[in-house]
Amino acid sequence: MREWLKEIRTAAGYSTYKAAKLAGISQSYYASIENGARGNPLNVDVAKKIADALNFEWTRFYDQAG
């Protein structure tokens, strides 16, 4: 689970639907990434889209803690 991603999203006041829409991906795909069910390792393009939408450094997905 990527608790840090959920914290960033909720601090921005976004639902998973809104975050996904801003990133240009489906809500179900976004939710699966946030829950850790998909995306290990996460596609770089998708990581960049989510990071741009939520305003954080995309490399965070690849940090040991991420």
C-alpha positions as CSV (number, residue, x, y, z in Angstrom):
1,M,0.0,0.0,0.0
2,R,1.2,3.5,-0.8
3,E,-0.1,5.3,2.2
4,W,2.0,8.4,1.3
5,L,0.2,8.7,-2.0
6,K,-3.2,8.6,-0.3
7,E,-2.0,11.2,2.1
8,I,-0.9,13.5,-0.7
9,R,-4.2,13.0,-2.6
10,T,-6.4,13.6,0.5
11,A,-4.4,16.7,1.5
12,A,-5.1,18.1,-1.9
13,G,-8.8,17.4,-1.3
14,Y,-9.1,15.0,-4.2
15,S,-11.1,11.8,-4.5
16,T,-9.4,8.9,-6.3
17,Y,-11.7,9.7,-9.3
18,K,-10.5,13.3,-9.4
19,A,-6.8,12.3,-9.1
20,A,-7.2,9.8,-11.8
21,K,-9.0,12.2,-14.1
22,L,-6.2,14.8,-13.6
23,A,-3.6,12.2,-14.3
24,G,-5.4,10.9,-17.4
25,I,-5.9,7.3,-16.2
26,S,-8.9,5.4,-15.0
27,Q,-10.1,5.6,-11.4
28,S,-9.8,1.8,-11.0
29,Y,-6.2,1.9,-12.2
30,Y,-5.3,4.8,-9.9
31,A,-6.9,3.1,-6.9
32,S,-5.0,-0.1,-7.6
33,I,-1.7,1.8,-7.7
34,E,-2.6,3.6,-4.5
35,N,-3.5,0.3,-2.8
36,G,-0.3,-1.3,-4.0
37,A,-2.2,-4.0,-6.0
38,R,-0.6,-2.8,-9.3
39,G,2.4,-0.9,-10.4
40,N,5.5,-2.5,-8.9
41,P,7.5,-1.2,-10.6
42,L,5.2,1.5,-11.9
43,N,5.4,2.6,-15.5
44,V,7.5,5.9,-15.6
45,D,4.9,7.7,-17.8
46,V,2.1,6.9,-15.3
47,A,4.3,7.9,-12.4
48,K,5.0,11.2,-14.0
49,K,1.3,11.8,-14.8
50,I,0.2,11.1,-11.2
51,A,3.0,13.2,-9.8
52,D,2.1,16.1,-12.1
53,A,-1.5,15.9,-11.1
54,L,-0.8,15.8,-7.4
55,N,2.3,18.1,-7.4
56,F,5.1,15.9,-6.1
57,E,8.4,14.5,-7.5
58,W,7.6,11.5,-9.7
59,T,10.8,9.6,-8.5
60,R,9.1,9.2,-5.1
61,F,7.4,6.1,-6.6
62,Y,10.8,4.5,-6.8
63,D,12.2,5.4,-3.4
64,Q,12.7,2.5,-1.0
65,A,9.9,3.9,1.2
66,G,7.5,4.5,-1.7
